[in-house]
Amino acid sequence: MAEDEYASAAGAYVEAMRTVRGVKNLFFGLLVVVILFLVAAFCLVRYAVVLEGANQLVWENWLSWAFPFSAFVGVVVGCLYVLTLLVGLKISLAGRLEGAAGLTKGFFWSLLFLAILLPWQNILMHKVAGEQMPMLRTVPGVLFGLGELKEETAVKTEESKEARKSKPKEAVEKEEGTKVDVPKEARLAIRFILYPIAALLLLVAAQSKYRPQRVEMPEPVSISRLTEQPPETP
């Protein structure tokens, strides 16, 4: 009887951890898609220059709803991912399952991921924060919007348009092919490529800390023995 009750309790904890693992994997996949979309969108706008030419309106309309949707999914799913790891850690501790140490590390890695994922450049745009601590307004997050991306890439676009109006075509092509703002390109690459990749590495570190659990519970006390009525004395 005690062995049956022990197996039943262990099965409940293992089934709960399977649910946590499935939900965690789903959230992980969504976050990876969001981060890859941000990197791909920057490359399209910055290097492929999709916001110019005949298909400009098509790309701008598509990106105008894709960026808010990705920001919503990133914030909501990022928070849910951290909470899912916390739930898995609590279940592991309550059931005395092996793997609690890995889940603890994964939980703190996920906190670091969430800390750099949130769009602080928009959250800290509050008037009080901007007046008291202007440096806070320069703290970026991985998530960004189309307006910020267009603002960062506007210098190159405006210069090329003005050059076409005032200079011969051959001179413009030669100048654009030789003149490169290395500091600006490096800053943009760090902000919009390396920064999301760093967040992705933190996410992978948090995800990789999950390990299959084994039951390591002490000898249980039979419930039937605890509820058994003592014999009546004559």
Backbone torsions as a table, in degrees:
resi	resn	phi	psi	omega
1	MET	NA	-41.7	180.0
2	ALA	-65.9	-38.4	-179.3
3	GLU	-66.7	-37.4	178.2
4	ASP	-64.4	-43.3	179.2
5	GLU	-66.4	-37.4	178.1
6	TYR	-63.5	-44.8	178.7
7	ALA	-64.8	-37.3	179.7
8	SER	-65.7	-43.4	178.5
9	ALA	-65.6	-42.9	178.7
10	ALA	-64.0	-39.9	178.8
11	GLY	-62.9	-35.8	178.8
12	ALA	-65.5	-43.1	179.1
13	TYR	-67.0	-41.5	-180.0
14	VAL	-65.6	-40.0	178.1
15	GLU	-65.6	-37.7	176.6
16	ALA	-63.9	-40.4	179.1
17	MET	-69.1	-31.2	174.9
18	ARG	-65.4	-39.3	176.4
19	THR	-63.4	-43.4	177.6
20	VAL	-60.8	-42.1	-179.1
21	ARG	-63.9	-42.6	179.5
22	GLY	-64.3	-44.8	179.4
23	VAL	-66.1	-40.0	-179.8
24	LYS	-63.1	-41.1	178.9
25	ASN	-65.7	-37.3	177.4
26	LEU	-63.5	-47.4	178.6
27	PHE	-63.8	-37.9	178.6
28	PHE	-61.0	-44.9	179.1
29	GLY	-62.2	-41.1	178.8
30	LEU	-64.3	-41.3	179.8
31	LEU	-66.7	-38.0	177.1
32	VAL	-62.5	-42.2	179.0
33	VAL	-62.5	-41.6	179.8
34	VAL	-62.4	-46.2	-178.0
35	ILE	-66.1	-42.5	178.5
36	LEU	-64.9	-34.7	176.7
37	PHE	-63.6	-41.5	-179.6
38	LEU	-63.0	-43.9	178.8
39	VAL	-65.0	-43.6	-179.5
40	ALA	-65.8	-39.0	179.4
41	ALA	-64.7	-40.4	177.4
42	PHE	-63.2	-44.2	-180.0
43	CYS	-63.2	-37.2	178.8
44	LEU	-67.3	-42.5	-177.3
45	VAL	-75.3	-40.1	-174.0
46	ARG	-81.7	-46.4	-171.7
47	TYR	-103.0	-38.2	176.9
48	ALA	-84.0	-14.3	177.2
49	VAL	51.1	55.6	-178.7
50	VAL	-76.0	-14.7	179.1
51	LEU	-86.1	14.4	173.2
52	GLU	-127.3	154.9	176.2
53	GLY	98.9	-164.6	-173.9
54	ALA	-69.8	-31.9	-177.7
55	ASN	-95.3	21.0	-177.5
56	GLN	-61.4	-46.7	-177.8
57	LEU	-65.6	-37.0	179.8
58	VAL	-64.1	-48.1	179.9
59	TRP	-65.4	-40.9	-177.8
60	GLU	-67.1	-39.1	177.1
61	ASN	-65.6	-39.6	-179.7
62	TRP	-68.3	-44.0	-179.3
63	LEU	-71.9	-25.8	-177.7
64	SER	-66.5	-27.9	175.0
65	TRP	-101.8	-22.8	-179.8
66	ALA	-70.1	-37.4	-179.6
67	PHE	-67.8	-49.0	176.7
68	PRO	-60.5	-37.8	179.5
69	PHE	-65.4	-42.0	179.1
70	SER	-66.4	-36.6	178.1
71	ALA	-66.2	-41.1	178.2
72	PHE	-63.0	-47.7	179.9
73	VAL	-63.9	-40.1	-178.8
74	GLY	-63.8	-45.6	-178.8
75	VAL	-68.3	-48.5	-176.3
76	VAL	-67.3	-50.0	-177.1
77	VAL	-68.9	-34.0	176.8
78	GLY	-61.3	-43.8	177.3
79	CYS	-66.1	-41.6	179.5
80	LEU	-66.2	-32.9	178.2
81	TYR	-64.6	-44.4	178.0
82	VAL	-62.8	-43.4	179.0
83	LEU	-65.0	-34.9	178.5
84	THR	-64.6	-42.2	176.3
85	LEU	-64.2	-36.0	178.2
86	LEU	-65.5	-42.0	177.4
87	VAL	-63.0	-43.5	177.7
88	GLY	-62.3	-37.3	177.9
89	LEU	-66.0	-41.3	179.5
90	LYS	-66.3	-39.2	177.8
91	ILE	-65.0	-41.6	179.7
92	SER	-63.0	-40.6	178.8
93	LEU	-70.6	-39.8	-179.4
94	ALA	-67.3	-38.3	-179.6
95	GLY	-89.1	-0.7	-178.6
96	ARG	54.4	49.5	-179.7
97	LEU	-93.9	150.2	175.9
98	GLU	-70.4	142.3	179.9
99	GLY	111.4	2.5	-179.7
100	ALA	-63.8	-34.1	179.6
101	ALA	-65.2	-43.3	177.7
102	GLY	-65.4	-40.4	177.9
103	LEU	-65.1	-34.8	177.1
104	THR	-64.6	-44.7	177.2
105	LYS	-63.4	-42.6	179.0
106	GLY	-62.8	-35.7	178.7
107	PHE	-63.8	-43.8	-179.9
108	PHE	-72.3	-31.8	172.5
109	TRP	-63.6	-38.8	178.9
110	SER	-67.3	-32.5	175.6
111	LEU	-64.3	-41.5	176.0
112	LEU	-63.7	-39.7	177.4
113	PHE	-61.4	-45.4	-179.7
114	LEU	-65.6	-32.8	-178.4
115	ALA	-65.3	-35.6	179.6
116	ILE	-95.6	-8.9	179.2
117	LEU	-78.0	-40.6	-173.1
118	LEU	-62.4	142.6	-178.7
119	PRO	-77.5	78.7	-177.8
120	TRP	-65.1	-26.6	179.6
121	GLN	-64.2	-22.3	175.4
122	ASN	-96.2	-36.3	-179.4
123	ILE	-67.1	-39.0	-177.1
124	LEU	-89.8	16.6	176.2
125	MET	-82.2	5.0	178.7
126	HIS	-59.7	147.3	-174.9
127	LYS	-59.9	-43.6	-178.2
128	VAL	-63.8	-45.2	179.8
129	ALA	-64.1	-38.0	-179.9
130	GLY	-68.8	-33.0	-179.5
131	GLU	-81.4	-42.5	-175.3
132	GLN	-78.0	-42.4	-177.6
133	MET	-135.1	83.7	-177.5
134	PRO	-60.3	-27.8	-178.7
135	MET	-64.4	-25.2	-180.0
136	LEU	-65.1	-26.0	-178.4
137	ARG	-73.8	-13.6	178.8
138	THR	-94.8	-1.7	179.6
139	VAL	-77.3	114.5	-177.2
140	PRO	-91.5	161.6	169.4
141	GLY	-117.6	168.4	179.7
142	VAL	-65.0	-41.0	-179.8
143	LEU	-73.2	136.2	177.0
144	PHE	-147.4	168.9	-177.1
145	GLY	-111.6	174.4	-179.5
146	LEU	-66.8	-36.0	179.1
147	GLY	-61.7	-44.1	178.1
148	GLU	-64.6	-39.8	179.9
149	LEU	-66.1	-42.3	178.2
150	LYS	-66.3	-35.9	178.6
151	GLU	-66.8	-38.1	-179.7
152	GLU	-71.6	-30.2	-178.1
153	THR	-101.3	6.5	-175.3
154	ALA	-70.8	-31.1	-176.8
155	VAL	-61.2	-46.5	-179.2
156	LYS	-64.4	-42.1	-178.9
157	THR	-66.0	-45.8	-178.4
158	GLU	-65.6	-41.2	179.1
159	GLU	-62.5	-40.7	-179.3
160	SER	-67.5	-37.8	178.8
161	LYS	-67.0	-44.2	179.0
162	GLU	-65.1	-35.8	-179.9
163	ALA	-66.3	-36.9	179.1
164	ARG	-65.6	-29.4	-178.3
165	LYS	-79.5	-35.1	-171.5
166	SER	-104.6	-12.0	-175.6
167	LYS	-126.6	156.8	174.7
168	PRO	-62.8	156.5	-176.3
169	LYS	-63.3	-40.3	-178.7
170	GLU	-64.9	-40.2	-180.0
171	ALA	-67.7	-37.5	179.5
172	VAL	-65.8	-44.8	-179.3
173	GLU	-64.5	-38.2	179.2
174	LYS	-67.7	-41.5	-179.4
175	GLU	-67.4	-42.2	180.0
176	GLU	-67.7	-28.8	-179.1
177	GLY	-78.8	-21.4	-176.2
178	THR	-108.1	-29.3	-175.2
179	LYS	-89.9	117.2	179.5
180	VAL	-132.5	127.3	177.0
181	ASP	-84.3	92.3	-174.2
182	VAL	-62.8	-46.9	178.8
183	PRO	-59.6	-40.2	179.7
184	LYS	-66.6	-43.9	179.3
185	GLU	-63.8	-39.0	178.8
186	ALA	-66.3	-41.3	179.3
187	ARG	-64.0	-42.0	179.2
188	LEU	-67.2	-38.2	178.8
189	ALA	-65.4	-39.3	178.5
190	ILE	-67.7	-43.2	-175.7
191	ARG	-70.5	-44.0	-170.1
192	PHE	-105.8	-6.0	178.4
193	ILE	-122.5	-58.0	-176.5
194	LEU	-69.2	-36.1	179.9
195	TYR	-63.9	-48.2	174.4
196	PRO	-62.6	-34.8	178.2
197	ILE	-65.5	-38.5	176.4
198	ALA	-62.5	-41.3	176.6
199	ALA	-63.8	-38.4	178.3
200	LEU	-64.3	-37.4	177.3
201	LEU	-65.7	-39.3	175.9
202	LEU	-63.9	-39.1	178.3
203	LEU	-65.4	-42.1	177.8
204	VAL	-64.8	-37.9	177.5
205	ALA	-63.0	-41.2	177.8
206	ALA	-66.9	-39.6	-178.2
207	GLN	-69.3	-35.1	-175.1
208	SER	-75.5	-8.9	-178.4
209	LYS	-79.3	-8.4	177.8
210	TYR	-74.2	133.0	176.9
211	ARG	-132.6	148.5	175.1
212	PRO	-58.5	137.5	-175.8
213	GLN	-95.4	144.4	170.3
214	ARG	-116.8	147.9	-178.4
215	VAL	-77.0	127.3	175.8
216	GLU	-131.8	66.8	-177.4
217	MET	-105.3	148.3	176.7
218	PRO	-70.7	171.1	179.5
219	GLU	-58.9	121.7	-176.3
220	PRO	-76.8	158.6	174.8
221	VAL	-95.9	128.4	-177.7
222	SER	-64.2	132.4	178.8
223	ILE	-67.5	-34.1	-179.7
224	SER	-63.3	-32.8	178.7
225	ARG	-72.7	-34.7	179.9
226	LEU	-69.9	-33.7	-177.6
227	THR	-93.7	-0.1	-177.4
228	GLU	-71.3	130.1	-179.5
229	GLN	-73.4	134.4	178.0
230	PRO	-67.9	149.2	-179.1
231	PRO	-65.2	140.5	179.2
232	GLU	-73.6	137.1	178.4
233	THR	-88.8	137.1	-179.7
234	PRO	-67.7	NA	NA
